Amino acid sequence: MTDTAAQADKCLVYEVPEAGEMLGLNRNAAYAAAKRGDIPVIKIGKLLKVPKVAFDRMLERAGVK
């Protein structure tokens, strides 16, 4: 595992575009989905982050994982 991959495994959140990319969405569509509540987010100041646990749970409920 590379250092970057190891760091990603330790991180507890995704960036919205990163989560969107995993769903096949472009940046704008990912932020729109987050705004609608389709992608689970937490707000830290002005930043939106996607908790990995909530994202994985969302995929499991959809039968994807």
C-alpha positions as CSV (number, residue, x, y, z in Angstrom):
1,M,0.0,0.0,0.0
2,T,1.3,3.4,-0.9
3,D,1.6,6.3,1.6
4,T,-1.3,8.0,-0.1
5,A,-3.5,4.9,0.1
6,A,-2.5,4.4,3.7
7,Q,-3.5,8.0,4.5
8,A,-6.8,7.6,2.7
9,D,-7.6,4.5,4.8
10,K,-6.9,6.5,8.0
11,C,-9.1,9.4,7.0
12,L,-12.6,9.3,8.4
13,V,-14.3,11.5,5.7
14,Y,-14.4,12.0,2.0
15,E,-14.5,15.2,0.1
16,V,-17.9,15.7,-1.7
17,P,-16.3,15.4,-5.2
18,E,-14.4,12.3,-4.1
19,A,-17.6,10.6,-2.9
20,G,-19.4,11.7,-6.0
21,E,-16.7,10.2,-8.2
22,M,-17.2,6.9,-6.5
23,L,-20.9,7.1,-7.5
24,G,-20.0,8.2,-11.1
25,L,-21.0,11.8,-10.6
26,N,-19.1,14.9,-11.7
27,R,-18.3,17.6,-9.2
28,N,-21.4,19.7,-9.7
29,A,-23.7,16.7,-9.5
30,A,-22.0,15.5,-6.3
31,Y,-22.6,18.9,-4.6
32,A,-26.2,18.9,-5.9
33,A,-26.7,15.4,-4.4
34,A,-25.2,16.5,-1.1
35,K,-27.4,19.6,-1.0
36,R,-30.5,17.4,-1.6
37,G,-29.4,15.0,1.1
38,D,-28.7,12.1,-1.3
39,I,-25.1,12.0,-0.2
40,P,-24.7,12.2,3.6
41,V,-22.6,15.2,4.7
42,I,-21.5,16.9,7.8
43,K,-20.8,20.6,7.8
44,I,-17.6,21.9,9.4
45,G,-17.7,25.7,9.1
46,K,-18.2,26.2,5.4
47,L,-16.8,22.8,4.5
48,L,-18.9,19.8,3.6
49,K,-17.5,16.4,4.4
50,V,-18.9,13.0,3.7
51,P,-18.4,10.6,6.7
52,K,-17.1,7.2,5.4
53,V,-19.3,5.3,7.8
54,A,-22.5,7.1,6.7
55,F,-21.5,6.8,3.0
56,D,-20.8,3.0,3.4
57,R,-24.2,2.6,5.2
58,M,-26.0,4.4,2.4
59,L,-24.4,2.1,-0.1
60,E,-25.3,-1.0,1.9
61,R,-29.0,0.1,2.2
62,A,-29.0,0.5,-1.5
63,G,-27.7,-3.0,-1.9
64,V,-24.4,-1.8,-3.5
65,K,-21.9,-3.1,-1.0
